[in-house]
Amino acid sequence: MLKRIGLFLLTNILVIVTVSIILSFVMPMLGINPKGVTGLAIMCGVFGMVGAFISLAISRWIAKKAYSIQIIQNNDQNYELRELYQMVARLSKQAGLPAVPEVGVYESAEPNAFATGPSKSRSLVAFSSGLLNSMGKKEVEAVAAHEISHIDNGDMVTMTLLTGIVNALVMFLSRIIANIIDNFIKGDDEEGGLGFFAYIIVVNLLQTFFMILATIPLAAFSRQREYRADGGAAKLTSASSMSDALKSLAKAAEIPTQQDSFAIAKISSNRKVSLWSTHPSIEDRIAKLLKM
């Protein structure tokens, strides 16, 4: 867990430093005042969008490092792992993907799997040892089809785009409101105001508040993409196989789900369903599958 947190923090620090250096040179060259509304909007837009897409671009590398993922190949000496790769390759071809995703396994008692990557031709599908050890072949195939459907639907890119827009809006609104508060409490002689440290605190409080609100539509979209991926898995395999896989995940509900930067990408979450849930309840997912 500490390794994942460290990688997450390092990634964000590198993004902030890189974007800050670029903006410090580009905006003055274009004659844009970084303290004006236009400059602030550009700065927030760049930080929000560039940061989100840099994270997406290196998502495979981060996932491999964070989870110590073992990448498997078609010629792997382990028959079961070779069979897993061939399963993913067959489903990828069936789904019409331009390339077979990288296939990996990682050690975790939590039965789960996730897909990540910047494009359909540069993606990764990873399975936990807990999932492989607790499910039958048809159920694992359905889970693989679910993750491949995420890739085929372009869910990683869409989620990144939405996250970037949300980040930019949250940053912009927080600073605009903080500036309004600062100007309101200033005297006619421009004395007083929030001051540097109080301004930073107000901005961070506002960002936290707006991000809590903004997470609601993001979570709603995430739940819908889970339904779509379940439907895609049902078409690639069968509705009963996907339903059985979800039932197996429900049985493992007592195993704590690790919450990290890839939690939203996993096939299931044990968190209580709410407006902020990234996954629908397994019962609702199974009910939708049965209607198929």
N, C-alpha and C positions, 0 to 999 in steps of 0.2 A: 504493500500500500504506500509506504514512504517513497519507494522508487517511482511510483506512478505520479504521486504528488510533486516530486522533484522535477520530473520530466515536464509535467504540466506547467509548473512555475517557470522553468527554464525556457520553454517554448514561448510563453507569454512575454517574458522579459526581452527575449530576442526580437519578437515582433514589435514591441513598443520602441525599442532602441532603433531598429531598422527604419520604421515608419517615421519616427521623430527626426532622424538624420535627413531622410528624403524630404520631408516637409520643410525643414529649416532652410534648405537650399532652394527648393522649387517655388514655394509661395512668394518669397521676396523677389525672385526672378520674374514672376508673373505680375508683380505689383499688388499682391493681395495682402491686406492687413489681417494678420492672424487674430487680432483682438476684436475685429468687426464681426457682424452677424454672418456675412458671407464667408469670411475666413474660418469662423467657428464651425459653420456647416460643412465646409470642405474638409477641415481637420477631422471632425467626427465621422464623416462619411468614409474618409480614407482609413481611419483607424478601425472603424467597424467592419468594412468590407474587406480590406486588405488583410486584417488580422484573421478574419474568418476563413478566407481562402488560403492563406499561408498554412493555417492549421489543417485544412483539408488536404493540401498538397503533400504535407509530411505525415498524414494520418497513418499510413501503412507503417512507416518507420517507427513512429511513436508507439503504435500498437504492438509491434514486434518486441520493442525494448521493454515496454511497460509490463507485458504479460510473459516475456521470455518465450515467445512463440517459436515452435519448431516447424519450419517449412518442410512440407513433404512433396515428393516428386512422383512421377509415373513409374519410375524404376526403383522406388524405395524397397529396401530389403524386407521390411515388415509387411507381410501380406495384407493385414487389416488396414494399415495406413495407405498402402498402394490402392486397395479397393476403395477407400474413402476418396482419394484423389480422382480415380476413374469415375466415381459416382458424380462428383462435382463437375468433371469435364463433360460427362454425358448430359447432365442437366443444363449446363451452360450452353452447349450446342443446341439443345432442345429449345432453350429460351431465346436463341439467336444472338447471344453475346459475341462481340468481335474477338474476344480472347478468353481463355480459361483464367479465372482469378487465381492468385496465389492461394494455396490451401495450407492451413497450419493448425496445429493442436497446441494447447497449453494446459498446464497443471492447475486444476481448480476443482474442489468438491462441488461447487455450484454448477448444476447442469444448465449450460447456456451456450450460445453461439452468437457471433456478430459478423457483419460485413462492413468494410470501410474502404476508402480509396477515392482518388480525385476523379476517376472516370470509369466507364464501362470496360475499358481495355487495360486499366491499371488499378485493379481492386484486390482485396484480400477477404477470404472467408476463413474464420477461425472457429474451432470447436473446443470446448473444454473437455478434459478427461472425464469429468463427472457426467457430462451428457453422453459421451461415447460409451461409458461403462453402464449407464442406467437405461439406455434405449435399445430397442431392436433395430434391425437394418432398415425396415420400412419407415420407422419413426425418424431415424437419423436422416434418411433420404428426404423426408418431408421438411425437416429443419433446414437441410441444405438448399432445398427448393425455395423455402421462405427467404433465405438470405440472398440467393441468386435473384429472386424477384425484386428485392430491395435495389440491387445493382441495376437490373433491367429497367426499373421504374425511375432511375436517376435520383433516388431518395436522398443520398448523401449530398449531392450538389444542391438540390432544392432546399434541404434543411440548412445547409451552409449559407445560401443566399438569404433565406428568411432570418437566420441568426445575425448575419451581417447588417441587414436593414434594421432589425430590432436594436442591436448594439449601438448603431449610429444614432437612432432616434433617442434612445435612453441617454446617451452622452450629451446630445444637443439640448434636449429639454431640461436636463439637470442643470446645465451651465447657464442656460437662458434664465431659468427661474432663480438660480443663485445670484445672478447679476441683478435681476429685478429687486430681490431682497436687499442686496448690498446697496443699490442706489436709493432704495426707499428709506433706509435707516441712516443714510448720510445726511449731514447738515447742508444748508445752503452754501456753505463755504467749502463743500467737498471734503470736510473733515469727518472722521469716524468711519462708519461702514463695518463690514464684517472683519476685515483684516485677513491676512494670508491663511493662517491656520483654521480660523472659523469658516472661511470660504471653502477650504478643502473638506472640512467636516460636513458642511451643508451639502456640497456636491455629492459626496459619497452616500449620505443619507438619502438624498433624492434619487440617486442611481439605484440604490438598493430597493427603494419603494417602487420605482418605475419598472425595474427588472422583474420584481415579483408579479406585477400586473401583466407585463409583456410576456411572461412565461406561459400565461394561460392560453393565448392563441397558438403559441409554439407547441405546447403540449397537445392541444386539440388536433393540430396537423399531424403530430407524431402518432397519435392514436389512430387516425384515419389511414396513415401509411402502413400501420401494422395490419389493419383489416385488409388493405389491398395486397400486401405481401402474403397474407394467409390465403387469399383468393388465388394469387399467382401460384402458390405452392400446391393448392388443390388442383389446378389445371395441369401442372407439370407432373404431379403424382396422383393423388386422389384426396377428396375431402375427408374421407375416413382416416387416411394415413396422417393428415395434418391434425385432425381432431384427436387421434390417439397420441400424437406427439405432445399436444397441449395438455392432455390429461396426465401424461407422464411428468410434465413440468409442474402441474398442479400438485402432484403427490410430493414433490420436492420442495413445497412451499416453506417447510420449516428450516431449510438451509438458507442462511442469511445471504441476500443479494448484495454484492459489492457495489457501492455507489462511487463511480469515478467518471472521467470524461467520456468513456465509451458505454456507460450504462444505457443511454438513450438508443444505442445501436443494437443492443442485445435483443434476443428473441422474446424475453419475458422479464418482468420485474415483480418482486414480491411486495412492493410498496402498496399501501392502501390506495384504492382508486379515488381520485379527486379531480378538481379542475386542473391541478398541476401534474397529474399522472401522465407519463410519456407512453404508457401501455394501457390498453383496455383490460378489463378483467378477463381471465381465461374463460370464465363461464360465458361472457358475451361473445368472445371470439369463437368458441365452440358452437354457440347458438347460430351465429351467422354462417358458419361452415355447414351446419346441418340443413340450413335453408337451401344450400346449393344442391 
